[in-house]
C-alpha cells in the first residue's frame, strides 16, 4: 500500500519536479527567455507557487481517497469503494459516510448504524428468500434472545463460555495483533465487542447478514461508551460474498457460525480470498459426531442434524485444507470445536 501511494505522489509531482530543475548553466540568467520573463514579472513566480500548492493538494486528496477505499469493496465487482464523508473508522463517521463503486456505479449507505454491503443493497422490489436457518436469525425475537438466554444453552454441548472462547481465539490471533479483524456472522456482536474493547486490533468489523442482529449489536454498544468510540464498524454482508479486497484482512473470526452457512465451502473460500498471506482464520461450531459417538450411530447422525450443516472433525479439517489453508489445529470438548488455520 505504501509503495502504491508513493508512486501516485511521484507521478503527480513529476511536472513540478522538472520545473524546479530549469536552472541556467550560463552566468547570465537573461540568456533564457522563459526564466527572464519570470524574473522580470514576479507574479509568474507566485503563479508557479500556486500551481505547486494546487498539485500537492491534489496529491494529498488522492492519497486520502486511496486510504479510505482500500478496505471496503463492492460486493458486485470487488472494486474498492470510494468513501465520501467524515474521516475516521468508527460508528458515527461511517454512518455519516457514503460509499460508491467507480466501476459499476453502485452506491452504498448506512442504515440504523450499519453499512449495508450486500449485493441487493438498495433494491426496492426484489426479495431473495434464504434458507430457513438464515431466516431464523433474521427474526427480531431470535436476535433479541440471542444473548439473553439462547447463547447460554451452548454450554450444554461443551462450549466453554464467551470469556474462555475469546481467550482461546486471542491465542490463535497473536500473529495478527495490530491488524484488521472481521467477525463474520457476528450475531449480536458478542465477540465483536470483545475484540474492539481489547484495543489489540487497528480495525474491527462486526459483519452479519441479519439486520436485526446488527441492530441488537448496536444497542449493546450504546451501553458502553468505550466501545462506541473505538475502531469498530457494523456491516451487513453475505459471508459467501465478502465486501473486501483480496488480501486486505489480517484476521477472521466465525463464532458458532459454520453450521449455519448455506454453503460452508463457498464461505471458507471467500475468507481465504480476503485474508492476506499469513492471515489467521479462527472458528467454532457444533460437531455432528465425535470420537465418543458409537460407530453404529454415525451413519444416522447426518439425518438428525436437520437443516444445519453439522460436520465431523475430519470433515472440517478436510474442508479447511481443501480451501487452501495450512497449519490447521483444533480443540474439541464434547460437541464443541474451535479450529484455526492460516493462509500461506
Secondary structure, DSSP 8 states (H G I E B T S, - for coil): -HHHHHHHHHHHHHHHHHHHT---SSS-GGGSHHHHHHHH-HHHHHHHHHHHHHHHHHHHHHHHHHHHHSSBB-TTT--BEEEES--SSSHHHHHT-EEEETTT--EE-EETTEEE-STTTT-SS------HHHHHTTSHHHHHHIIIIIGGGGGGGT---HHHHHHHHHHHGGGGTTSEEEETT-TTTHHHHHHHHHT-SSEEEEEES-HHHHHHHHHHHHT-HHHHTSSEEEEE-BTTB-SB-TT-EEEEEETT-GGG-S-HHHHHHHHHHHEEEEEEEEEEEEBS--TTS-HHHHHHHTGGGTTS--B-HHHHHHHHHHTTEEEEEEEEETTEEEEEEEE-
